[in-house]
Amino acid sequence: MNFYFSDEHELLRRTIRKIAEEKVRPRAAAIDEQAEYPWDIFKIFKEAGLFSTCIPEEYGGSGLGTTGLCIAIEEVAKYCCSSGLMLLLTYLPTQPIRVAGSEAQRKKYLGAVARGEMRCAFCLTEPGAGSDAANIRTSAVRKGDYYLINGTKCFISGASVADFVTVFAKTRPDAGSRGITAFIVEKGTPGFSIGTIEKKMGVRGMPLCEVVFDEVRVPAENMVGKENKGFQLAMHTLNSIRPAVGARGLGLAQGALEYAMNYAKERHAFGGPLTGLQGLRWMMADMATQIEAARLLIMQAAFLIDSGKFSKEYAGILSMSKVFPTDMAVKVAIDAAQILGGHGYIQDHPMERYIRDAKQLQIVEGTSQVQREIIARNILQYGLPRKNW
Ligand SMILES: Cc1cc2nc3c(=O)[nH]c(=O)nc-3n(C[C@H](O)[C@H](O)[C@H](O)COP(=O)(O)OP(=O)(O)OC[C@H]3O[C@@H](n4cnc5c(N)ncnc54)[C@H](O)[C@@H]3O)c2cc1C
């Protein structure tokens, strides 16, 4: 057993921590207030090579895996959850290509994402199908050497700034989860457009978009993996992204607690700093303990994924690495705001932003309820984690 990170991962953490403290922290409040994609942060990340973290070396990435991605996201999300999501979006839409894409697709898209030359989005959710993803209605009909895609996706992170999207569509409309196929669709393809851009509670630096496919003609070579195998690909992708979503919660919770601790050291009440009050001390102790528990779940899951262990037997432990840190982030953000008293409710401090941002994490990439369903199903079928490791 080894609780240490490799030299490469430590170097990554140091590098990104400096960027996060010096460049991301001062911008976070404005990114939220302006509710616009932070192109300046994108440029900083691009120049520092941070989009390459999870892309394999043979395709131009730095090959630091899910562990590297989680480290990077954690450091950035301490200050800005939108910028953390920017890093996560190098993984979510590209994982189907990494796992099942053709060599030509991997060469074209993975390297471009790693270099920050292309941004991408993951189009699964529809107005009538979120958690119940097998029920999507967007269709892809084969016409010789191309497919014609029709339908509307909703709640798609970063679609309006993406150069391509990975979209899931029905190729056999009456076959449920066995009739879904994944495709790559590039920006500028006729019939592909961005609809409503939602006004939302938090993570306001990442646009949330409706994506419309109106008779979009997609070459057959843009199909990712095999026809009708797209649902497994989507579920596999969502399974393997769990710790990275958890890392957004981990970073956010640390940022909130650190801010609250610093405040409590300075603020005086009843003749001493707030840090002397047992009621608050125990809250801080509980928060710190939950943060460390979340970190262990996340890093264990990242280790499993990087070791190639993310088949269905591991689905439960991977879901734990998403549900615990994200539920924890909401609780810690609320408790950290409480430590600031009335000041925690005022926008001069970041606590209300932390609370709004944390809430998103319980919904995306499988809600907290769906994660618990996966965990329950998994432990009942395969036994408690580690039984067969
Ligand atoms: C900010 C944001 C960013 C997003 N980004 C993306 C993206 O980039 N790409 C993408 O494809 N989607 C994205 N989504 C969509 C997101 O994945 C869905 O909103 C989520 O999966 C839930 O689906 P739904 O909204 O349709 O809710 P529903 O599925 O209708 O769920 C409603 C309620 O029922 C509960 N529920 C549903 N099924 C079960 C069950 N089996 N057991 C117990 N409870 C259940 C849910 O937990 C929830 O509380 C994003 C959403 C948000 C808010």
The ligand as an SDF file (V2000), in Angstrom:
LIG
                    3D

 53 58  0  0  0  0  0  0  0  0999 V2000
  -25.4140   22.4000  -14.9310 C   0  0  0  0  0  0  0  0  0  0  0  0
  -25.7130   21.1400  -15.6760 C   0  0  0  0  0  0  0  0  0  0  0  0
  -24.7810   20.6350  -16.5880 C   0  0  0  0  0  0  0  0  0  0  0  0
  -25.0770   19.5020  -17.3670 C   0  0  0  0  0  0  0  0  0  0  0  0
  -24.1980   19.0690  -18.3350 N   0  0  0  0  0  0  0  0  0  0  0  0
  -24.5470   18.0370  -19.1520 C   0  0  0  0  0  0  0  0  0  0  0  0
  -23.7310   17.6560  -20.2720 C   0  0  0  0  0  0  0  0  0  0  0  0
  -22.6690   18.2370  -20.5160 O   0  0  0  0  0  0  0  0  0  0  0  0
  -24.1480   16.6480  -21.0760 N   0  0  0  0  0  0  0  0  0  0  0  0
  -25.3150   15.9700  -20.8530 C   0  0  0  0  0  0  0  0  0  0  0  0
  -25.6420   15.0690  -21.6260 O   0  0  0  0  0  0  0  0  0  0  0  0
  -26.1220   16.3070  -19.7940 N   0  0  0  0  0  0  0  0  0  0  0  0
  -25.7630   17.3130  -18.9560 C   0  0  0  0  0  0  0  0  0  0  0  0
  -26.5840   17.6830  -17.9110 N   0  0  0  0  0  0  0  0  0  0  0  0
  -27.8200   16.9650  -17.6820 C   0  0  0  0  0  0  0  0  0  0  0  0
  -27.7630   16.0910  -16.4270 C   0  0  0  0  0  0  0  0  0  0  0  0
  -26.9230   15.0020  -16.6610 O   0  0  0  0  0  0  0  0  0  0  0  0
  -29.2040   15.6890  -16.0940 C   0  0  0  0  0  0  0  0  0  0  0  0
  -29.8850   16.8690  -15.6650 O   0  0  0  0  0  0  0  0  0  0  0  0
  -29.2570   14.6330  -15.0130 C   0  0  0  0  0  0  0  0  0  0  0  0
  -28.7810   13.4080  -15.5220 O   0  0  0  0  0  0  0  0  0  0  0  0
  -30.6720   14.4170  -14.4810 C   0  0  0  0  0  0  0  0  0  0  0  0
  -31.5940   14.2750  -15.5100 O   0  0  0  0  0  0  0  0  0  0  0  0
  -32.9380   15.1400  -15.5120 P   0  0  0  0  0  0  0  0  0  0  0  0
  -32.5460   16.5600  -15.3410 O   0  0  0  0  0  0  0  0  0  0  0  0
  -33.7080   14.7760  -16.7180 O   0  0  0  0  0  0  0  0  0  0  0  0
  -33.6990   14.7150  -14.2160 O   0  0  0  0  0  0  0  0  0  0  0  0
  -34.6240   13.3970  -14.0590 P   0  0  0  0  0  0  0  0  0  0  0  0
  -33.9170   12.2300  -14.6360 O   0  0  0  0  0  0  0  0  0  0  0  0
  -35.9680   13.7150  -14.5510 O   0  0  0  0  0  0  0  0  0  0  0  0
  -34.6380   13.2570  -12.4840 O   0  0  0  0  0  0  0  0  0  0  0  0
  -35.5580   13.9560  -11.6480 C   0  0  0  0  0  0  0  0  0  0  0  0
  -35.4050   13.4490  -10.2220 C   0  0  0  0  0  0  0  0  0  0  0  0
  -35.6840   12.0430  -10.1690 O   0  0  0  0  0  0  0  0  0  0  0  0
  -34.5950   11.3510   -9.5910 C   0  0  0  0  0  0  0  0  0  0  0  0
  -34.4640   10.0400  -10.2340 N   0  0  0  0  0  0  0  0  0  0  0  0
  -34.4170    9.7740  -11.5630 C   0  0  0  0  0  0  0  0  0  0  0  0
  -34.2440    8.4650  -11.7750 N   0  0  0  0  0  0  0  0  0  0  0  0
  -34.1610    7.8870  -10.5590 C   0  0  0  0  0  0  0  0  0  0  0  0
  -34.0090    6.5460  -10.0880 C   0  0  0  0  0  0  0  0  0  0  0  0
  -33.8650    5.5130  -10.9440 N   0  0  0  0  0  0  0  0  0  0  0  0
  -34.0180    6.3200   -8.7520 N   0  0  0  0  0  0  0  0  0  0  0  0
  -34.1670    7.3550   -7.8790 C   0  0  0  0  0  0  0  0  0  0  0  0
  -34.3250    8.6390   -8.2510 N   0  0  0  0  0  0  0  0  0  0  0  0
  -34.3250    8.8980   -9.5660 C   0  0  0  0  0  0  0  0  0  0  0  0
  -33.3900   12.2120   -9.8710 C   0  0  0  0  0  0  0  0  0  0  0  0
  -32.3310   11.9530   -8.9600 O   0  0  0  0  0  0  0  0  0  0  0  0
  -33.9730   13.5990   -9.6920 C   0  0  0  0  0  0  0  0  0  0  0  0
  -34.0060   13.9350   -8.3420 O   0  0  0  0  0  0  0  0  0  0  0  0
  -26.2990   18.8210  -17.1330 C   0  0  0  0  0  0  0  0  0  0  0  0
  -27.2140   19.3000  -16.1760 C   0  0  0  0  0  0  0  0  0  0  0  0
  -26.9320   20.4390  -15.4620 C   0  0  0  0  0  0  0  0  0  0  0  0
  -27.9450   20.9560  -14.4700 C   0  0  0  0  0  0  0  0  0  0  0  0
  1  2  1  0
  2  3  1  0
  2 52  2  0
  3  4  2  0
  4  5  1  0
  4 50  1  0
  5  6  2  0
  6  7  1  0
  6 13  1  0
  7  8  2  0
  7  9  1  0
  9 10  1  0
 10 11  2  0
 10 12  1  0
 12 13  2  0
 13 14  1  0
 14 15  1  0
 14 50  1  0
 15 16  1  0
 16 17  1  0
 16 18  1  0
 18 19  1  0
 18 20  1  0
 20 21  1  0
 20 22  1  0
 22 23  1  0
 23 24  1  0
 24 25  2  0
 24 26  1  0
 24 27  1  0
 27 28  1  0
 28 29  2  0
 28 30  1  0
 28 31  1  0
 31 32  1  0
 32 33  1  0
 33 34  1  0
 33 48  1  0
 34 35  1  0
 35 36  1  0
 35 46  1  0
 36 37  1  0
 36 45  1  0
 37 38  2  0
 38 39  1  0
 39 40  1  0
 39 45  2  0
 40 41  1  0
 40 42  2  0
 42 43  1  0
 43 44  2  0
 44 45  1  0
 46 47  1  0
 46 48  1  0
 48 49  1  0
 50 51  2  0
 51 52  1  0
 52 53  1  0
M  END
$$$$
